[in-house]
Amino acid sequence: MKFQFQDLSQMLTMDGHGVYVWSAVIVTLIIIIGLIVRPLLQHKVALNQIAQDLAREKLRKEVAGESN
């Protein structure tokens, strides 16, 4: 297997195209990480809201004297 670059410096500069290439890689990684993290955070918030709603409903039933 033949490597395209002789050293790390050549890989980073890529004959003058390195800024474009590496900025595109960074933006892509940020977007992918966001697409993974955001739903996880939203799921956690939704579970907390459901738990609060259930606790509120239980308290309401206790105050009203209702049974399950």
RAKAWO-V167773 format. One line per field, one symbol per residue. ss: DSSP state (H for helix, E for strand, L for the rest). phi: phi as a letter, one per 40 degrees, with the letter a starting at -180 (. if undefined). burial: I if it has 9 or more other ideal C-beta (glycine too) atoms within 8 Angstrom, else O. Layout:
ss: ???
phi: ???
burial: ???
This chain:
ss: LLLLLLLHHHHHHHHHLHHHHHHHHHHHHHHHHHHHHHHHHHHHHHHHHHHHHHHHHHHHHHHHLLLL
phi: .bccbcaccccccffgcdcccccccccccccccccccdccccccccccccccccccccccccccgcbc
burial: OOOOOOOOOIIOOIOOOIOOIIOOOOOOOOOOOOOOOOOOOOOOOOOOOOOOOOOOOOOOIOOOOOOO
